Amino acid sequence: MSKRASLAISLPALLCASAAVAQSSQAPSNVIDLDTITVTAARTERSTAETPQSIQVLDRAQIEEQLKFSPNAAAALGKLVPGYSMSTQTVSSASENYRGRDLLVLIDGVPMNTPLRDVSRILSLIDLNTVERIELVAGASSLYGAGATGGTVNFITKKAADGSKPRVTVNTAVRGFTQALGRSLAPEASVTVSGKIPDGIDYLISGSARGAGRTYDGKGRELPSDGLLGQGGGDRYKAGNLLAKLGYDFDASKRIELQGSLIAFDQDPKYLTNYAAPFARPDRTQLYTGQNVVEDTKSVSLRYSDSDFALGKL
């Protein structure tokens, strides 16, 4: 009696299973193959599955979403990367950190800061309009020397557009504070030209400029030009970026690329800062008579790569 009962219960289950198998075999395949994400901030190019460290890759769509709110790369990391401290909302990132330690900043693998300067102002002055993706590898690294005790962030710039005709991209924005819109306007513009010429040489040239007037807090009080004891604020400044890339493919595996970049910044504070409690504020009784806060960083790199080298990837 018990055997018949168990057989009666198992037959419907077998019928349902066979029907499901038949239906799945007839249904069309909807599998989508995603592009492989390769991390270049490590010692060699590896996929995310092969990298033992904790990594995070921010794609172009995430970068464009953050550009709607702020052009500051430190602000983007603070919102999208767990463990990165909140942005100071100024041009200085010296007090910011990743997991409580220093972060090494690179552009296409070229270090932009040293242990003596920490993150300094470079991170907030990177032009996100030229960045294709951001790779962040957690943990110390001996590849680039000291300065990466917390992790390494690599800003990968865009590649030249395909096709013989030049491709021109223009991005503009105007930001401001509602407290004093006319006095706090911060315009910005970025122009990128890229393409290839018949000889096989590809190029990309990008330039950007932005500036800012006064800045205000949530209660409508004007913020000081130096709210971080010598690190610079976020008002009364002009900044510019220039990136140029020239590359040539010998064949499908060999490539040489020359790249140069310029990051410039000039802030002209008007008043000294009163740091007395309850908050830092401009001291309108003392005019600022010192030198301007200036940043002038230049870098040039020449890179040769060969994926078919006799001893592996070069």
C-alpha positions as CSV (number, residue, x, y, z in Angstrom):
1,M,0.0,0.0,0.0
2,S,2.8,2.4,0.9
3,K,4.6,1.6,-2.4
4,R,1.6,2.5,-4.5
5,A,1.1,5.7,-2.6
6,S,4.7,6.8,-3.2
7,L,4.5,5.9,-6.9
8,A,1.3,8.0,-7.3
9,I,3.0,11.0,-5.8
10,S,6.2,10.7,-7.8
11,L,4.6,10.3,-11.2
12,P,3.2,13.9,-11.4
13,A,6.6,15.2,-10.3
14,L,8.3,13.3,-13.1
15,L,5.8,14.5,-15.7
16,C,6.3,18.2,-14.6
17,A,10.1,17.8,-14.7
18,S,10.1,16.3,-18.2
19,A,7.7,19.0,-19.4
20,A,10.1,21.7,-18.0
21,V,13.1,20.1,-19.7
22,A,11.3,19.9,-23.0
23,Q,10.1,23.6,-22.7
24,S,13.6,24.8,-21.8
25,S,15.2,22.9,-24.8
26,Q,12.7,24.6,-27.2
27,A,13.0,28.1,-25.7
28,P,15.5,30.4,-27.5
29,S,18.7,31.3,-25.7
30,N,18.7,34.8,-24.1
31,V,22.2,34.7,-22.7
32,I,24.0,38.0,-22.9
33,D,27.8,38.0,-22.9
34,L,29.2,41.0,-21.1
35,D,32.5,42.7,-21.9
36,T,35.5,41.5,-19.8
37,I,36.6,44.2,-17.3
38,T,40.4,44.4,-17.3
39,V,42.2,46.2,-14.4
40,T,45.4,48.0,-15.3
41,A,46.2,49.6,-11.9
42,A,47.8,46.3,-10.8
43,R,51.2,45.1,-11.8
44,T,49.9,43.5,-15.0
45,E,46.6,43.7,-16.8
46,R,44.2,41.3,-15.2
47,S,40.5,40.6,-15.3
48,T,38.5,41.4,-12.1
49,A,38.1,37.6,-11.4
50,E,41.9,37.1,-11.4
51,T,42.8,40.1,-9.2
52,P,43.1,39.0,-5.5
53,Q,42.6,42.6,-4.1
54,S,39.3,44.3,-3.6
55,I,38.7,46.3,-6.7
56,Q,36.1,48.6,-8.0
57,V,35.6,49.9,-11.6
58,L,33.5,53.0,-12.3
59,D,32.4,53.1,-16.0
60,R,31.6,56.1,-18.2
61,A,27.9,56.0,-17.4
62,Q,28.6,56.4,-13.7
63,I,31.1,59.2,-14.3
64,E,28.6,61.1,-16.5
65,E,25.9,60.8,-13.8
66,Q,28.3,62.4,-11.2
67,L,29.2,65.2,-13.6
68,K,25.6,66.4,-13.4
69,F,26.3,67.3,-9.7
70,S,30.0,68.2,-9.6
71,P,33.1,68.2,-11.7
72,N,35.1,67.1,-8.7
73,A,36.6,63.6,-9.0
74,A,37.0,63.4,-5.2
75,A,33.2,64.0,-4.8
76,A,32.5,61.2,-7.3
77,L,34.7,58.8,-5.3
78,G,33.1,59.8,-2.0
79,K,29.7,58.9,-3.4
80,L,30.5,55.7,-5.3
81,V,33.4,54.1,-3.5
82,P,32.8,52.5,-0.1
83,G,35.6,53.4,2.3
84,Y,36.5,56.7,0.7
85,S,35.9,59.7,2.9
86,M,33.4,62.4,2.0
87,S,34.7,65.2,-0.2
88,T,35.8,68.4,1.5
89,Q,33.9,70.3,-1.3
90,T,37.1,72.4,-1.9
91,V,40.0,72.1,-4.3
92,S,42.1,70.3,-1.7
93,S,41.8,66.6,-0.9
94,A,44.7,66.5,1.6
95,S,42.4,65.6,4.5
96,E,40.6,62.9,2.5
97,N,41.6,59.3,2.7
98,Y,40.7,55.8,1.5
99,R,40.0,53.3,4.4
100,G,41.8,55.7,6.7
101,R,45.1,55.7,4.7
102,D,46.7,57.5,1.7
103,L,45.5,57.0,-1.8
104,L,47.9,57.1,-4.8
105,V,46.4,58.9,-7.8
106,L,47.4,57.9,-11.3
107,I,46.4,59.1,-14.8
108,D,46.9,56.3,-17.3
109,G,49.4,54.7,-15.0
110,V,51.4,57.8,-14.3
111,P,51.6,58.8,-10.6
112,M,50.3,62.3,-10.0
113,N,51.1,62.7,-6.2
114,T,53.9,61.8,-3.8
115,P,53.9,60.9,-0.1
116,L,55.1,64.4,0.7
117,R,51.9,65.9,-0.9
118,D,49.4,63.2,-0.2
119,V,46.4,63.6,-2.6
120,S,46.8,67.4,-2.5
121,R,44.8,69.2,-5.1
122,I,45.3,66.9,-8.1
123,L,42.3,64.7,-7.4
124,S,39.8,67.5,-7.4
125,L,41.4,69.1,-10.6
126,I,41.2,66.1,-12.9
127,D,38.9,66.7,-15.8
128,L,36.3,63.9,-15.7
129,N,35.2,64.8,-19.2
130,T,38.3,63.0,-20.5
131,V,38.0,59.9,-18.3
132,E,36.6,56.7,-19.7
133,R,36.7,54.7,-16.5
134,I,38.1,54.8,-13.0
135,E,39.9,51.8,-11.4
136,L,40.4,51.6,-7.7
137,V,42.5,48.8,-6.1
138,A,42.4,48.5,-2.4
139,G,45.4,47.8,-0.2
140,A,49.1,48.7,-0.3
141,S,51.1,48.2,-3.5
142,S,54.9,48.0,-4.1
143,L,54.5,48.6,-7.8
144,Y,54.6,52.4,-7.5
145,G,56.6,52.8,-4.3
146,A,55.4,54.7,-1.2
147,G,52.1,56.6,-1.1
148,A,49.6,53.8,-1.8
149,T,49.1,52.5,1.7
150,G,45.3,52.7,1.4
151,G,45.0,51.9,-2.3
152,T,45.5,53.0,-5.9
153,V,43.1,54.9,-8.1
154,N,43.8,55.0,-11.8
155,F,42.0,57.4,-14.2
156,I,41.9,55.8,-17.6
157,T,41.4,58.5,-20.3
158,K,39.4,58.1,-23.5
159,K,40.8,56.6,-26.6
160,A,40.8,58.2,-30.0
161,A,37.6,57.8,-32.0
162,D,37.4,55.4,-34.9
163,G,37.2,56.8,-38.4
164,S,39.2,59.2,-40.5
165,K,36.9,62.2,-39.8
166,P,37.7,64.1,-36.6
167,R,35.1,63.7,-33.8
168,V,34.5,66.8,-31.7
169,T,32.8,66.6,-28.3
170,V,31.8,69.8,-26.3
171,N,30.6,69.8,-22.7
172,T,29.4,72.9,-20.9
173,A,27.8,73.6,-17.6
174,V,27.1,76.5,-15.3
175,R,26.7,76.0,-11.5
176,G,25.8,78.4,-8.7
177,F,24.4,78.8,-5.2
178,T,20.9,79.9,-4.8
179,Q,21.9,82.3,-1.9
180,A,23.7,84.6,-4.3
181,L,23.4,83.2,-7.8
182,G,25.0,86.1,-9.6
183,R,28.1,86.2,-7.3
184,S,28.5,82.4,-7.2
185,L,28.3,81.4,-10.8
186,A,30.8,78.7,-11.7
187,P,31.0,78.2,-15.5
188,E,32.9,75.3,-17.1
189,A,33.6,74.1,-20.6
190,S,35.4,71.1,-22.2
191,V,36.3,70.4,-25.8
192,T,37.7,67.1,-27.1
193,V,38.9,66.4,-30.7
194,S,39.9,62.9,-31.7
195,G,40.3,60.7,-34.8
196,K,42.8,58.9,-37.1
197,I,44.8,59.9,-40.1
198,P,45.4,57.6,-43.1
199,D,48.9,56.7,-42.0
200,G,47.5,54.8,-39.0
201,I,48.3,57.5,-36.4
202,D,45.5,58.3,-34.0
203,Y,45.2,61.4,-31.9
204,L,43.2,62.9,-29.0
205,I,43.4,66.5,-27.8
206,S,41.2,67.7,-25.0
207,G,41.1,71.1,-23.2
208,S,38.9,72.3,-20.4
209,A,38.5,75.5,-18.3
210,R,36.4,76.3,-15.3
211,G,36.2,79.0,-12.6
212,A,34.2,79.9,-9.5
213,G,33.0,83.0,-7.7
214,R,31.9,83.0,-4.1
215,T,30.7,79.9,-2.2
216,Y,28.1,79.5,0.5
217,D,27.0,76.9,3.0
218,G,23.5,75.5,3.6
219,K,22.5,78.5,5.7
220,G,23.6,81.1,3.2
221,R,26.8,82.1,4.9
222,E,29.8,82.8,2.7
223,L,32.5,80.2,3.0
224,P,36.2,81.3,3.5
225,S,38.8,81.0,0.8
226,D,41.0,79.0,3.1
227,G,38.9,76.7,5.3
228,L,41.6,74.0,5.7
229,L,44.6,75.9,7.1
230,G,46.6,76.5,4.0
231,Q,45.0,74.0,1.6
232,G,42.8,76.4,-0.3
233,G,39.0,76.7,-0.5
234,G,36.6,76.4,-3.4
235,D,36.0,80.0,-4.3
236,R,37.5,82.7,-6.5
237,Y,39.6,80.4,-8.7
238,K,40.4,79.6,-12.3
239,A,41.4,76.1,-13.4
240,G,42.4,74.5,-16.7
241,N,43.3,71.1,-18.1
242,L,45.1,70.0,-21.3
243,L,45.5,66.4,-22.5
244,A,47.1,65.3,-25.7
245,K,47.6,61.7,-26.9
246,L,49.3,60.5,-30.1
247,G,49.5,56.8,-30.9
248,Y,50.5,54.4,-33.7
249,D,49.7,50.7,-34.2
250,F,52.5,48.8,-35.9
251,D,50.1,45.8,-36.1
252,A,47.3,44.3,-34.0
253,S,49.7,43.5,-31.1
254,K,52.3,46.3,-31.1
255,R,51.5,49.9,-30.2
256,I,53.4,53.0,-29.2
257,E,51.7,56.1,-27.6
258,L,53.0,59.5,-26.5
259,Q,50.9,61.4,-24.0
260,G,51.2,64.8,-22.2
261,S,49.0,66.5,-19.7
262,L,48.8,69.8,-17.9
263,I,46.8,70.7,-14.8
264,A,46.7,74.3,-13.8
265,F,45.0,76.2,-11.0
266,D,45.0,79.7,-9.7
267,Q,43.0,81.0,-6.7
268,D,43.0,84.6,-5.6
269,P,41.6,84.8,-2.1
270,K,40.2,88.2,-1.0
271,Y,40.0,87.9,2.8
272,L,41.9,86.0,5.5
273,T,40.0,83.4,7.5
274,N,38.7,83.6,11.0
275,Y,39.0,80.1,12.5
276,A,37.4,81.0,15.9
277,A,34.4,79.0,17.0
278,P,31.7,78.2,16.0
279,F,32.8,77.9,12.4
280,A,35.5,79.2,9.9
281,R,34.4,82.3,8.0
282,P,35.9,85.1,6.0
283,D,37.5,87.9,8.1
284,R,36.4,91.0,6.2
285,T,38.6,93.2,8.4
286,Q,41.8,91.6,7.0
287,L,42.5,91.6,3.3
288,Y,44.5,88.7,1.9
289,T,47.9,90.0,0.9
290,G,49.8,86.8,0.2
291,Q,50.5,85.0,-3.0
292,N,47.8,83.2,-5.0
293,V,47.2,79.5,-4.4
294,V,48.7,77.9,-7.5
295,E,48.9,74.4,-9.0
296,D,51.0,73.7,-12.1
297,T,51.5,70.0,-12.8
298,K,52.9,68.7,-16.1
299,S,53.5,65.1,-17.1
300,V,54.8,63.4,-20.2
301,S,54.9,59.6,-20.8
302,L,55.9,57.4,-23.7
303,R,54.4,53.9,-23.7
304,Y,55.2,50.9,-25.9
305,S,53.1,47.7,-25.6
306,D,53.4,44.3,-27.3
307,S,50.9,41.6,-26.5
308,D,52.8,39.0,-28.6
309,F,56.2,39.4,-27.0
310,A,58.3,36.3,-26.8
311,L,58.4,36.3,-23.0
312,G,54.7,37.2,-22.7
313,K,53.0,40.6,-22.6
314,L,55.3,43.5,-22.7
